[in-house]
């Protein structure tokens, strides 16, 4: 149960950090200014990047937690 809590927390942190990097680089502006339907914008690319950031954060946290324990 502890591993699930660790993974969930760091998944959220990683996803938030990935989203903030995308926002800084102007990805959100591209979506807002896109012509046509919302789904034809880079929404899928942004969601996969955010999910990837979350998975990266969660998995690294689990690995570091496993290394820390004897």
NULUM-335104 format. One line per 4 residues: number of its first residue (from 1); their letters; for each residue x, y negated, z negated of N, C-alpha, C. Coordinates in steps of 0.001 Angstrom, whole numbers, plus 500000, padded with zeros to 6 digits. Layout:
NUM	a	X Y Z X Y Z X Y Z; ...
//
This chain:
1	xxxx	500826 501200 500000 500000 500000 500000 500871 498735 500000; 502003 498819 499320 502904 497674 499268 503446 497352 500657; 503727 498387 501452 504254 498164 502803 503232 497458 503688; 501963 497777 503508 500911 497136 504298 500823 495651 503956
5	xxxx	500928 495334 502674 500896 493933 502252 502086 493163 502809; 503260 493780 502745 504464 493129 503271 504321 492895 504766; 503893 493936 505488 503747 493812 506935 502718 492740 507298; 501573 492765 506615 500512 491791 506925 500988 490357 506692
9	xxxx	501651 490128 505570 502129 488776 505262 503112 488300 506322; 504107 489118 506648 505128 488699 507602 504619 488701 509034; 503571 489485 509317 502933 489402 510626 502315 488019 510808; 501613 487559 509794 500995 486228 509855 502064 485136 509968
13	xxxx	503126 485267 509195 504200 484275 509258 504852 484276 510640; 505154 485449 511181 505770 485540 512499 504870 485012 513601; 503567 485329 513518 502623 484836 514517 502490 483321 514455; 502468 482781 513254 502375 481333 513097 503621 480631 513626
17	xxxx	504771 481199 513366 505998 480606 513873 506065 480678 515394; 505626 481797 515974 505611 481911 517434 504651 480892 518039; 503484 480724 517428 502515 479744 517919 503068 478331 517814; 503776 478039 516734 504332 476692 516586 505407 476422 517638
21	xxxx	506211 477412 517971 507214 477234 519019 506536 476998 520364; 505479 477741 520644 504736 477554 521894 504136 476157 521948; 503599 475688 520833 503014 474354 520800 504073 473283 521017; 505238 473465 520419 506318 472489 520581 506777 472433 522031
25	xxxx	506801 473576 522691 507249 473626 524080 506193 473145 525065; 505004 472854 524602 503976 472300 525471 503018 473312 526070; 503006 474521 525556 502118 475554 526094 500648 475255 525873; 500307 474662 524758 498913 474337 524471 498430 473237 525415
29	xxxx	499285 472280 525716 498923 471214 526649 498621 471783 528028; 499390 472790 528457 499148 473423 529745 497773 474082 529791; 497368 474690 528699 496041 475324 528656 494949 474271 528712; 495117 473191 527967 494086 472148 527932 493952 471448 529285
33	xxxx	495042 471326 530024 495012 470629 531300 494770 471562 532482; 494630 472861 532225 494467 473829 533317 493118 473634 534007; 493136 473778 535299 491905 473706 536086 491320 475109 536189; 490015 475202 536266 489365 476505 536411 488992 477095 535069
37	xxxx	488580 478358 535087 488144 479020 533849 489265 479119 532819; 488852 479152 531584 489796 479176 530470 490676 480419 530504; 490110 481571 530900 490863 482815 530895 491914 482871 531994; 491768 482032 533042 492763 482042 534092 493996 481227 533714
41	xxxx	493937 480544 532621 495110 479812 532130 496084 480833 531552; 497073 480367 530894 498084 481261 530339 497687 481788 528971; 496396 481933 528746 495919 482361 527432 496439 483745 527067; 496423 484664 528021 496893 486016 527734 498380 486002 527408
45	xxxx	499136 485182 528115 500565 485090 527827 500810 484521 526435; 500023 483549 526050 500192 482955 524723 499807 483955 523639; 498699 484672 523841 498276 485659 522842 499293 486784 522698; 499872 487230 523812 500878 488287 523691 502140 487772 523010
49	xxxx	502504 486530 523258 503682 485964 522595 503444 485824 521092; 502260 485382 520708 501933 485231 519289 501887 486598 518611; 501269 487573 519275 501220 488924 518718 502618 489529 518624; 503429 489292 519639 504807 489787 519603 505607 489167 518475
53	xxxx	505409 487876 518241 506081 487225 517121 505647 487804 515790; 504368 488093 515683 503860 488707 514455 504406 490106 514241; 504430 490898 515310 504970 492254 515197 506457 492228 514865; 507178 491311 515475 508600 491197 515177 508827 490848 513712
57	xxxx	508084 489856 513220 508223 489473 511815 507850 490596 510868; 506748 491277 511154 506301 492366 510287 507255 493539 510278; 507750 493921 511448 508659 495066 511524 510010 494771 510886; 510533 493581 511111 511807 493213 510479 511648 493196 508964
61	xxxx	510511 492705 508470 510286 492686 507018 510232 494099 506456; 509595 495024 507168 509555 496412 506690 510941 497044 506696; 511719 496763 507726 513076 497307 507788 513918 496748 506652; 513835 495438 506429 514617 494830 505346 514163 495349 503987
65	xxxx	512868 495580 503830 512356 496128 502569 512870 497545 502363; 512949 498316 503430 513440 499700 503330 514916 499720 503005; 515679 498798 503575 517123 498728 503318 517381 498312 501868; 516547 497411 501355 516737 496879 499999 516541 497953 498945
69	xx	515578 498860 499171 515290 499895 498178 516338 501008 498243; 516745 501494 497086 517751 502581 497073 517164 503904 497499
//
